[in-house]
């Protein structure tokens, strides 16, 4: 079973690896200052998360709306808890 703290750690690790930048704030928009993530980087992150958590990429895109790291973590928590129930 995945818990939120482990998911948070793994999501941040993947983001930092893909973007080659430190995640210092998880509640700010990833596309603006201070992070300036590109849409390509986000796509790579989604693919890594899809592989890591065996979740459907379409579902992840549907659930992820706020464009913050915190919201991405919450989306992964939600999707992995749905998978575990099934």
C-alpha positions, 0 to 999 in steps of 0.5 A: 500500500502506498502512503502519502508521505512515500508518494510525496517523496517519490514524486519530488524525486522524479520531478527533481530528476526530470527537471534537474532542479530542486523542489522547494515549494509544493504549493505554487504553480509549477509553470511560473516562478520559482520553478518554470516547468516546461510542458515537456518536463511535465509530460516526462514526469507523467510517464515516469509516474505512470510506470512507477505507480501503474496508473492510467495516464489518461486518469492522471491527466483528468485528475490533475488540475491545479498545477502544483506539486501538492496537487500532483501528489494528491492525484497520485494518492487518489489514483493509487487508492482506487487501484488498491480497492479494485 
